[in-house]
Amino acid sequence: MLMIRTIVRPEKVHDVMQGLLDAGYPAVTKISVVGRGKQRGLRVGDVVYDELPKEMLFLVVPDADKDFVIRAIMDNAKTGDGKFGDGKIFVSAVEEVYTISSGMKESETLLEAKEA
């Protein structure tokens, strides 16, 4: 299993979440965050805004679905021809998953069955 974390522009978060839902991935955690990337913030006159609002989305998917989910995020998060600040996607391995209500450890097979 893999955890996919993506940071997107606030105005694109609805499109990304809808794209994931349409692709069959309804389980998403969303957190409002601030930060800056390569653009080093935004300058308006003499004022520099170096902490820009973003949204971070988290989801766990089977290994085999990684490329499909990344494509769904990219297709919905990109603004026009793409600009600095459109966001990032981070992929990392998930060693174990537990469901709190049942106390059960989940496997990738169970995760796939839940999403089907």
Secondary structure, 3 states (H helix, E strand, C coil): CEEEEEEECHHHHHHHHHHHHHCCCCCCEEEEEEECCCCCCEEECCEEECCEEEEEEEEEECHHHHHHHHHHHHHHHCCCCCCCCCEEEEEEECCCEECCCCCCEECHHHHHHHHC
